[in-house]
């Protein structure tokens, strides 16, 4: 919601910047006619009041643009508050005195608004003119401050987005070397043993690499593509390990009408293959269940687990899941849950993501 509001704010801000001169002219025209109408209605003399506003207009213009071009950007935004206060006081008093002087020398008729018996330096009269000027400059000053606040917010948001993109790119780059390192290690072993499955493993690996290169840079891909990627990976692992694992992969729900960030689910499956160990031959098993229903994705990965079995000493282990959690925190903050459960012979991971953008 806040992002949508921010986009609307930026849209109107861009319109204002493109048509700034028009808005400025329109504002001053409105000021002249508004005060002409208000005073003219009160004193029943619109032409005299219109004349008064035209004479006072240059003073109000000078004070307004002096504030917009110097006081606010050069003093307020740079936190020179003492100098700002002194300059603002001098500007307002001087402008109020000039208007008072015009009235005092009878340069313009004011229809009894001012006390003609008051002296030139009468404090009350000067203060009335200062308030008159303030009633005009307050709106442009407020718009200037709001515009500055909006630009500052946009700069912060832009920097935050760039930082997030850089972090996501770094995390994605971590996944690919981690995955390739494991596959190439086993592929090297298969080549040494002159395994008949080596050519097919290379072919599957090339298909996975094509997906990684073409889709991993996208913000989102269809869940169906990610499912096919996982399916190809499972087939690759079965070629590498033969009958060592019993794998059951089930998919249900709407995988074509929902999108997910790429390369997010595979580390859970890869982790299952890596740690599905048992001291009993042909007893290692993996179950992968993926369901997408009403915009919510649930991935359940379970594998055989034997705490007494010798674990892999692969130095890269653990990068995948930690990487996924970091990406989930960035892309799906407060929109996912991740649970793990370890029993005497089973390790289970359950990931739930709200895919609705």
N, C-alpha and C positions, 0 to 999 in steps of 0.2 A: 504493500500500500504506500509506504513512504517513498519507494522508488518511483512509483507512478506519479505521485504528487510532485516529486522533484523534477520529473520529465516535463510536466505541465508548466512548472515554474520556469524552467529553462526555455521552453517554447515561447512563452509570453515575453521573457526577457530578450530573446533574439528578435522578436517582432519590434519591441521597443527600441532596440539598438539600430535596427534598419530604418525606422521612421522617427528617429529622435527629433529632428528639426520640426517635423509636422506636429508632434506632441507638444513641443515647447511653445510653438506659435498658438496652438489650440488652447493651451493652458492660459496664456496671457490674455488671449481674446476673452476667455471665460471669466478671468479675474476682472477685467474692465467692465464687461457687461453685467456681471453679478453684483459688483459694488455699485454700479450705476443704477441697477434695478432696486437694490436695497435702500440706498440713500434717496434715490428719486421717488420711490414710493413713500418714504417717510416725509419728505419735504415737498412732494408734488412738483418737482422740477427736474426732469430727466436730463435735459440738455446741459444744464449747469453742472449737474453731478457727473455727466459724461466728460465734460471739459476738465473738471477737477481730477478725474482718474487719469486722463491722458497726460496732464501736467505732472502728476505724482509717479507715473509709470517708469520714467527713466531712473528715478531714485530706487524704486523697488527692484528694477532690473539689475542695477549696479550691485545692490546689496546681495541679491540672490545669487548672481553668478560669481561674485567675489567669494561667497561662502562655498559654492559648489566646486569652484576651480582652485581655491587656495585653502580656505579655512579647514574644510573637511579632509581633502586628500593629503595636504601638506602638514597639517597640524594634528587633527583628530586621529587619523589613521596611523600617524607616526608617533602617537602618544605624547605629543608636546602640549600637555594640558594647560600649564600655566600660561604659556604664550597664546594658546587658543582662547583662554578666558579673557586675557587682556585685549587681544585683537577683536574679539567678538563684541566686547563692551564698547570699545572705541568706535567700531563700525556702526553699531546700532545707535549710539548717542549722536554720532556725527550725522547719520542719515535722518534721525528724528529731528535734529536741530535744523537741517537744511529744509525739510518740509515745513517746520515751524516758521522759518524765515520767510518762505514763500507766502505763507498765510499772513504773517505780520506786516509785510510790505504791500499787502492787498493785491498781490499779483493774481490771485484767484479768489473768487467768491466761495465761501463755505456755508452760506445759508444759516449763519448763527451757530454752527457746530463749535467754533472756537470762541473763547472769551476775548473780545476785541480790546478790553481794558487791561488784559494781562500783558506783562512786559515780554520782550523778545526772549529772555532767558528764563521764562517761567517754567519751573520743573514739571508742573502738572501737564501743561500743554505739550512740552517736549515728550513726556512719557506717553501721552495719548498717541502721538505720532509714531513712537517706537512700537507701541502695541499694534498700531495699524499696519506697520511694515511686517511685524512678526506674524500677523495673521495670514500674510501672503507667502512668506518664505518657508513656513513650517511644512507645507506639503512637498515642495521640491526637495527640501532637506531630508524629509522622511523617506522619499523615494530613493534618494542617493544612498542613504544608509542601508535601506533594504536591498538595493542593487549590489552594494558592496558585500553585504552579508551573504547574498545568494551566490555571488561569484566566488567568495571564499569557500562556501560550502561545496560548490561544484569543483573547485580545485582540490579540496580534501577528498571528495568522492572519486575524482579522477585518479588521484595518487593512490587511493585505496584499491581501486579497480586494477590499476597497473601492477601494484604490488601483488594482488591476488592472482592476476594472470601469470606473472613471473613465477610465483610459488607453484601454481598448478603445472606450468610448463616444466619446472624442475622436478616435480613429483612424477610427471608422465615420463620424463627422460630417465628417471630412476627405474621405472618398471621394465622398460624394454631391455636394457643391459642385464638386469637381474634375470629376466626370463631367458634371454638368449644364452647367457652364461651357463645356465643349468642344462639347456637342451644341447648346446654344442659340446659340453663336457661328456654327456652320454653318447652323443653322435660320434665323438672321437673314440670312445670305448667300443662302440659297435663297429667302427671302421677297422680297428685293430683286430677284432674277432672275425672280421669279414662276414658280418651278419647279412643274410639275404634281405632283411628289412631296411637296410641302409638307404637305398634309392628312394623308397616310399617315404621314409622319415624325412629325407631332404625335401621331397615334393610337398609334404604336409607343412614343413617348416616354412617353405617359401610362400605358401598360401597364408599362413599366420602372419608372416612378415609383411605381406602385401596389405593385409587389413591394418596392421599396426602403423604402416607408413601412410596409408590413404585416409584412415578414419580417426586416428588418435589425435589429430590436430583439431577435429571438430569439437564444438562445445557439447553437442548431444548427437546421439545416433539412435535409431530404432532399437528397441529391446530385441527384436528378431535378429538383427545383425550381431548383437552381443551374444545371443544364444548360439548362433552358428559358429561364432568364434570359439566359444567354450566347447561346442561339439567337436570342432576340428582339433582342439587341444586334447580332448579326451582320446580321440582316435590316435593322435600322435603318441600320447603316453602309452596307450595299449600296444602300439607298435614297438615302442622302446622297451617295455617291461614284459611283453608277452602275456602269459597267464598269471603273472604274479598278483594282479589285482582283479577283483570282481567289481565291475562298475555298473551302477544303475542310474541312468540320467532321465528324469521326467520333467516335462514342461507342460504347463497348462495356463489358460487364460488368454488375454489379449496382448500378444507380444508385438503385433504390428502397429497398433494404434497408440503406443506409448513410447516415450524416448527416455534415454538415460545417458549419462556421461560415459564415454568409451573407456574400456580397459578397467572397469571398476569391479567387476565380479570375478574375473579370472583368478586373482590371487587367492581367493578362498578355495577354489578347486585345486590350484597348484599346491597350496598348503596341505590339502588332504592327501594328495599323492606323495608328497614329501615325507609326511609324518604317519602315514598309514602303515605302521610296522607291527609285526608280531613274530614271536619265536616259533610259531607253528606254520609249517609250509602250506601254501595255498589257502591261508585263512585271512588274508588281507582283503578288505572290501571298502568300497566307497559308494555313498548314495548322495546324489545331487537332485534336489527338488526345487524347481523354480515356478512360481505362480504370480501372475499379474491380474489383479481384479480391482475394478473401480479406481484405477490410478494408483494403486498400492502394489509394490513389488515385494515379494517375500522369497528369499533364497535360503534354503536349508541345506547345509553340507555336513554330512556325518561320515566318519571313517573309523576303521578299527584302530584300537589304541592299546598298546601294551607298555606300561611304564618300565618293565624289565628288559624290553628289547633295546638293542644298541641303537642310539640315535645318530643321524647324520651329522658330520662335523663340518658341513658346508658353511663357510664363513658368511655367505650371503643370506642365509636363512633368517627370516624375521623381517626382512625389508618390505616384502609385499604387503602384509597385513597392516603394519604400521603406516605404510604409504597410503593404503586405502582409508584408514581412519582419518588421516590428515586431509585427504581429499573430500571425504564425507563432511567433515567439519566446515570446509570452505564452501562446498557446492550445495549441501543439504543441511544447513544448520537448523537444529531443532526439528528436523523432518525425517529423522531416521533413528532406529534403535539397532544395537548390535549386542547379541548375547552369545556367550560361549558356555558350554557345559561339558565337564569331564567326569566320566564314570570309570569304573575299573577296566572297561574294555572298549569304550567309545568316546570319541571327541566330536562334539557337535557345535556348529556355528549357525546362528540364525540372524539374518540381516533383513530388516524391513525398512523400505524407503517410500515416502510419499512422493510420487513422480509428478504430481500436479504442479505446474509452474505458476 
